[in-house]
Amino acid sequence: MKPKALILFAPGTNRDRDVAVALELAGAEPVVLPLKQLREEEVDWAAFQILVIPGGFSYADALGAGKLFAFDLLHYFDDQVQSFVAAGKPVIGICNGFQTLVKAGILPEPRSDGAPPAATLTFNASNHFECRWVSLQPSSQRCIWTRGLTRAIDCPVAHGEGNFQVSEPAAARSLFAAAQVALVYAHPDGRPAQGQYPLNPNGSVLDVAGVCNPAGNVLGLMPHPENNVFPFQSPDRARRPDHSGLPLFANGVRYAGAC
């Protein structure tokens, strides 16, 4: 049977269908459900093997990117989310979904009550919205979404608050040491961007583009790999036809099917 993927839809979400297509191509059965429907119908999340928080501008980014979506998760769905994570099922948050996971205290690791956040996603260093193609280099074998991937992934970014920063300088190095940095912004050949703009489009510390939780089943990333799963989507398809984002989703689906 195909793993079922629950894709959360909040007001303002706009990449739900994109990620549904990517997951379907990867072998999953995606289901997009609005938060309102999940609450009113008391949908059983245990029936799903993959959880997705897609990109968009949930609640028009009121109070800051991802904050109101994170409030919904914590207030209405905390038990379901925690059960999903604790069970080791694949979870992915893309762009606004990454912001949501960070603001909810799920990434980069579970936050204790009252503890200050260890990381945040803040305004781009360029001080404007960034919409451009980037290259990502997989950098973690701990993360089930990037495990075994070596080739760079080409995909677009589209965000104003994607600048990943940590509370202490040493914390970023600790994330690398713990293999929690799953993806970094890079040159097309895979070399680290070393902070160079626009290779690193938002100023994220140490070129961090995506992080996972300590267990490796929860991934958050700012770029949109779901928008490079067909050859025609890439502006550089003639020279780089094998740098799709599809293998990342295939990893998650394969892992879910084996759970």
C-alpha positions in Angstrom: 0.0 0.0 0.0 1.1 3.6 -0.7 2.0 5.6 2.4 -0.6 8.3 3.1 0.6 11.8 3.4 -1.4 14.4 5.4 -0.8 17.9 4.0 -2.0 20.6 6.3 -3.8 23.6 4.7 -4.1 26.9 6.5 -5.5 30.2 5.2 -2.8 31.6 3.0 -1.1 28.3 2.2 -0.3 28.1 -1.5 2.1 25.3 -2.2 -0.1 22.4 -1.0 -0.9 21.1 -4.4 2.7 21.4 -5.5 4.0 19.2 -2.7 1.0 16.8 -3.3 2.2 16.3 -6.9 5.8 15.7 -5.7 4.7 13.2 -3.1 2.4 11.4 -5.6 5.3 11.1 -8.1 7.4 9.7 -5.2 4.9 7.0 -4.6 2.7 8.4 -1.8 -1.0 9.0 -1.5 -1.3 12.7 -0.6 -4.4 14.2 1.1 -4.8 17.9 1.6 -6.9 18.8 4.6 -7.7 22.3 6.0 -7.0 22.8 9.7 -10.7 23.7 10.2 -11.8 20.3 8.8 -9.2 18.5 10.9 -10.7 20.1 14.0 -14.3 19.8 13.2 -14.2 16.2 12.0 -11.6 15.1 14.6 -9.6 13.4 11.9 -7.4 10.6 13.2 -3.8 11.5 12.3 -2.7 8.0 13.1 -4.1 6.9 9.7 -1.3 8.8 7.9 2.4 7.9 7.6 3.8 11.3 6.4 3.0 14.8 7.7 3.6 17.9 5.6 3.4 21.6 6.4 3.7 23.2 3.0 4.8 26.6 2.0 2.7 29.8 1.6 1.9 32.8 3.7 -0.3 31.3 6.4 -2.6 33.9 8.0 -0.8 36.5 5.8 2.3 36.2 8.1 0.4 38.1 10.7 2.5 38.5 13.9 5.5 37.1 11.9 6.1 34.3 9.5 4.7 31.0 10.7 3.6 32.2 14.2 -0.1 31.8 13.9 0.2 28.4 12.2 2.5 27.4 15.0 -0.1 28.6 17.5 -2.7 26.4 15.8 -0.4 23.4 16.0 0.3 23.9 19.7 -3.2 24.8 20.7 -5.4 22.4 18.7 -3.1 19.6 17.4 -0.2 19.3 19.9 -1.0 15.8 20.9 -1.3 14.6 17.2 1.9 16.4 16.2 3.9 15.1 19.1 2.6 11.5 18.6 3.6 11.8 14.9 7.1 13.0 15.7 7.6 10.5 18.6 6.5 7.6 16.4 9.4 8.4 14.0 7.2 9.1 11.1 8.5 11.4 8.4 7.6 15.1 8.8 8.6 17.9 6.5 8.0 21.6 6.7 8.8 23.7 3.6 9.3 27.5 3.7 6.4 28.7 5.8 6.2 25.2 7.1 9.8 25.4 8.3 9.0 28.7 10.0 6.0 27.0 11.7 8.1 24.1 13.0 10.7 26.5 14.4 8.2 28.8 16.0 6.3 25.8 17.5 9.5 24.7 19.2 9.7 21.4 17.2 12.9 22.3 15.4 15.8 22.2 15.7 14.9 20.2 18.9 12.0 20.0 21.3 11.9 23.1 23.5 11.3 22.9 27.2 8.5 24.9 28.7 9.8 28.5 29.3 13.1 27.9 27.6 14.1 30.6 25.0 14.1 29.5 21.4 17.4 28.0 20.2 16.9 29.2 16.7 14.7 31.5 14.6 14.0 32.4 11.0 14.1 36.1 10.6 14.2 38.8 7.9 16.5 38.2 4.9 19.8 40.0 5.1 19.0 41.7 1.8 15.9 43.3 3.5 13.7 42.3 0.7 11.7 39.3 -0.6 14.0 36.8 -2.4 12.6 34.8 -5.4 15.4 33.0 -7.2 16.8 29.6 -7.9 19.4 28.2 -5.6 21.5 25.0 -5.3 21.3 22.9 -2.1 23.9 20.4 -1.0 22.7 17.5 1.2 24.8 17.3 4.3 23.3 14.9 6.8 23.0 11.1 6.9 21.0 11.4 10.1 18.1 13.0 8.3 15.9 10.4 6.7 14.9 12.9 3.9 18.5 13.5 2.8 20.1 10.2 3.7 22.1 8.8 0.8 21.7 11.9 -1.3 25.0 13.3 -2.7 24.0 15.3 -5.7 23.0 19.0 -5.3 19.3 19.9 -5.6 18.3 22.9 -7.7 15.1 24.6 -6.6 13.6 28.1 -6.0 13.3 30.1 -2.9 10.4 32.5 -2.3 10.5 34.2 1.1 11.1 37.4 3.0 12.0 35.7 6.4 14.3 32.8 5.7 17.4 33.9 7.5 18.2 31.0 9.9 19.9 32.3 13.0 20.8 30.7 16.4 20.9 32.1 19.9 24.6 31.5 20.3 27.4 31.2 17.7 28.4 27.8 19.0 24.9 26.5 18.5 25.3 26.4 14.7 28.5 24.4 15.0 26.7 22.0 17.4 23.9 21.4 14.8 26.6 20.4 12.2 28.3 18.2 14.8 25.0 16.5 15.6 24.3 16.0 11.8 21.2 18.1 12.2 22.0 20.4 9.3 20.4 18.5 6.5 20.9 21.0 3.6 23.2 23.9 3.0 23.2 26.6 0.3 25.9 25.8 -2.2 27.5 26.6 -5.5 26.0 24.5 -8.4 29.0 22.1 -8.1 28.2 21.4 -4.4 30.8 23.6 -2.8 29.5 25.6 0.2 28.3 29.1 -0.6 30.4 30.5 2.3 27.8 33.2 2.8 28.0 34.6 -0.7 24.9 36.3 -1.9 22.9 35.3 -3.9 24.1 31.7 -3.5 23.0 32.1 0.1 19.9 34.1 -0.6 19.0 35.2 3.0 22.1 35.4 5.1 21.5 32.2 7.1 24.3 31.3 9.5 26.9 28.9 8.0 24.7 28.6 4.8 22.1 26.6 6.7 19.1 25.9 4.3 17.4 23.0 6.2 17.7 21.3 9.6 16.3 18.1 11.1 15.4 17.1 14.7 17.8 14.9 16.7 16.0 11.7 15.6 16.3 12.7 11.9 12.6 12.2 11.0 11.6 15.9 11.0 13.0 18.2 8.3 12.5 21.9 7.8 13.8 23.8 4.9 13.3 27.2 3.3 13.7 26.4 -0.4 11.0 24.6 -2.5 12.2 21.2 -3.8 8.6 20.4 -4.8 8.9 23.0 -7.5 11.6 21.0 -9.4 10.2 17.5 -9.9 9.5 17.8 -13.6 12.3 18.5 -16.1 10.4 21.4 -17.7 10.3 23.3 -14.3 14.1 23.9 -14.2 15.5 26.9 -16.1 18.8 25.1 -16.3 17.3 21.7 -17.4 19.5 21.5 -20.5 22.8 21.5 -18.6 21.6 20.1 -15.2 18.8 17.6 -15.8 19.6 15.4 -12.8 19.3 17.9 -10.0 15.7 17.5 -9.2 14.1 17.7 -5.8 12.2 14.5 -6.3 14.8 12.2 -4.7 14.3 14.0 -1.4 10.6 13.2 -1.4 11.3 9.6 -2.6 13.5 9.2 0.5 10.7 10.3 2.8 8.1 8.1 1.1 10.4 5.1 1.1 11.1 5.5 4.8 7.4 5.8 5.5 6.7 2.7 3.6 9.2 0.7 5.6 8.0 1.9 9.0 
